[in-house]
Amino acid sequence: MRKSALFKTVFSLVLLYLTASCSEFRKIQKSDDWKLKYTKAMEYYEKGDYFRSISLFEEVLPVTRGKSEGEKVQFYYAYAHFKDQQYILSAHYFKTFYETYARSEFAAEAQFMYAYSLYMDSPIYSLDQTSTRDAIDALQAYINRNPESEFMEQANAIIQELQIKLETKAYQNAKEYYKIGLLKSAKVAFENFAKDYPDSKYNEELKYLKIEAIFKVAQKSIPSKQKQRFKEVIELYEEFVDRYPQSEFQNHADKYYNSALHHLEKKIS
């Protein structure tokens, strides 16, 4: 009974607080005093009540345009959306801010937060990576424009993280061609990956899979093309062992190399 009574008391107090809070907010919304709305919007922002903060900032924005308060309203309006995890909108409003107030003391931070918002919207590597590429471009533009910025180290770290995500995406896409049996497309994907990510840890595996893919293509080729393709397997193998003499894929690569040699010897004999 005591717990039940305590719960009812706490619930009643919370309900009373929320009712009073809603009543106060509605009064502020109905007010014609834009300065009151501006002050309360900032208070709600500081308390973490971003929904109410955004609502009041939206009402104040048109009124403060051209006034000294207008710059701050636009800046915190963008931040309120970011804090509320509305990253597409925060990106839009931060971009609007630094384009509108290019000389503001907040301009550099707004440009970084535009890029950071895009970064926060970047999905896992298996999904479309348009926002990831946009974030990298935005961060690079920020770095170029603000080489001495306090956010420089963070911006570089984020770019590196996002590039790893794109690298993983490209790696998985290349392997997917191989898995579903599109061997010629897989070969092209492996080659493009090596060009785009020459220092990637995945290149060893993909170079091995390229040997395997070309060997399988050679097996299925018409007789007139088999010789050329088995020769390509041997060339790829030699490049592979030169580059990765201690590879974990060595034994498997040896089998394709020996089999390719055997096929060529049969063709010659």
N, C-alpha and C positions, 0 to 999 in steps of 0.2 A: 504493500500500500504506500509505503513511504516513497519508494522509487517512482511509482505511478504518479503520486502527488507532485514530486519534484519535476518529473517530466512535463506534467501539465503546466506547472508554473513557468518553467523555462520556455516551453512552447508558446505560452501566452505572452511572455516578455518579448520573444523574438517576433511574434506576429504583430505586437503593438509597435515595435521598433520599425518593422517593415512598412506598416500602415502609415506611420508618421513620416517615414522617409519618402514614401511614394507621394504623400500629400504635399510635402515640401517641394519635391521635384516638379509636381504638376503646377504648383504656384509659380515656380521659377519659369517654367515653360510659358505660362500665360502672361508673364510680366513683359512690359515694354522697355524695361531697363536693360539694355544690351551689356552694360558694364557689370551688372549683377550676374547675368548669364555667363559672361566671360570669367568672372571671379569664381563662380560655382563650378564651371567647366574645369578650371584648373584644380579646384579642390577635389572634385570627383576623380580627376586624373591621378592626383597624388595618392588618393585612397585606393586606387586600383579598380574603380568603378568605371570601366572604359565605355560601357554602353551609354550611360548617362552623359559622360564626358563628350562622347562623339555627338550625341543628340544635341547638346547645347552648343558645341563648336559649330555644328552645321547651321544653327540659327544665327550665330554671331558672324560667321564668315562673310556674308554679303555686306553686313553693316560696317565691319572693320576694314574692308578693302580700301586702301589708301590712307588709313590711319596707322599710328605707330604700333597699335596692338595687332594689326593685321598680320604682320610677319610672325609673331609668336603664335597666333591662333593657327595659322597654316602649318607651322612646324609641329606643334603639339597635336594637331588634328591627325597628321600623318603618323606620329608616334603612337597615338591612341589606337589606331588601326593595327599597327605593328604589335603592340602589347596585347591586343585582342585577337592576335594570330590571324588577322585578315591580310595576308602577305601580298596578294596581288594588288589590293587597294592601297596598302601602305607604300608599295613600290611606286604606284602611280602618283600618290600625293607627295612623296619625297622628291620624285623627279620634277613634279610641278613646282615644288618649293624652290629647288636650286636653280631651275630655269627662270623663275620669276624673281627671286631674290639672289641673283648671282654674286652680289657684293656683301651679302649678309655674313655675319660672324658664324652663322649656322650652316652656310652653304656647303662647305666641305663635308661636314658631318651628314648632311642630308644626302649628298651624293653617295657617300659610303653606305648609308642606310637604305638607299634605293637598291644598290647592289646586294646588300645583306638580305633585304626582303626577297629578292629573286633567289638568293641562295637558300633561304628558309623554305621557299616554295619548290625547290629542286627535289624530285621524287627519288625513290630507290632506283638503282642502275637498270633494272629490268624494264622500266617504263620509259615513255618518251622523254628525251633529255633536252628539249627546246629551252626550258627555263634554266637548265644547267649551263648551256652555252651562252645564253643571255647574261647570266650572272658572271661568268668568266669575262665576257666582253666589258661588262659594266665595271667590274673590279679593276680590269686592266686600264680602262679609261680613267678611273679614279686615281690609280697609282701614277699614271702619266701626268695627271693634272696636279696631284698633291704629293710630290716625292718626299716631302719632309713631314708628312702627316703622322699623327699619333696612332692612326689605324693601319699604318703601313704593314707592320708585322702580321697583324691579324688578316689583312687583305691577301697577303702572299700565302699565308697558311691555308686560307679558304680556297684560293686558286689551285693550290697543289691538291687539296682534298677533292675538288670537283674534277680536276684532270684525271685523277685516279678512278673516279666514278665513270668518266667517259671511256677510259682505257678498259675498265672491266666490262662495260657495255659492248665495246668493239670486240673484245675477246670472246664474250659469250655469243655474239652474233656470228662471228667467224666459225666458231665450233658448231653452231646450230646448222649451218650449211652442210657441214661434214656429217652431222648426226642424221640428217634427213636424206642423205645420199646425193646431194647436189655437189659432186666432187669438183667439177670444173669451177663452179662458183666459189667453193671453199678455197681452192687454190688462189683465186684472185683476192678473196677476203684475207687470206693469210699474208699475201704479199703487201696488200694495202696496210694491214696492221703493222707489219715490220717497218714500212715507210713512215707511218704516223707515230709509232712508238718504238723507235730503234733500241731503246734501253730497257724495254719492258721485261719483267721476269717471265712473262708468258711466251716470249719468242722461242725459247727452247722447245716447249711442247708443240707450238704451232709449226715450227720447222720440221719436227718429226712427223706431225700429222700430214704435212704437205708431201713428204716422201710416201707415206701410206696412201694418200689420196691419188697421187700420180700413178703409183703401182696398180691400184685398183682400176683406174682409167685405162691404163695400158692393157690390163687383162681383158677388158671389155671392148677394146678397140678392134677395128678391122685390121687384118694382117699387114696391110701396107703402112699402117701408122704405129704398129706395135714396136718396131725397132727403135724408132725415134723416141718414143715415150719411155721405154725401158732404159735407154741411154740417159734420159733426163732423170730417172730415178737414181742412177749411179752418180750423176753429177751432183744431185741434191744431197745424196748420202755423203759424198766426199766433203762438200761444204759444211755439212752438219757436224761430222766428226772433227774437222779442223776447228770449228767454232766451239764445240762442246765435247772435248775429249773424255770427260768423266760423266757423261750424261746418264741419267737414270733410264733413258729410252734406248741406250746403246744396243742392248741385246735384240730388241724388237727391230731396230733399224738395220742391224746386221742381217736379219732374216730376209728383209725385203731386198737388201743389196745383193745377197747371195742368190736369191731367187731371180732377180733381174739379170744377173750375170748368166745364170743357167738358161734363161729364155733366149738371151742374145747368142749364146754358144750354139743352141739348137738352130737358131736362124742361120748362123754362118755355116754350120755343118749341113 
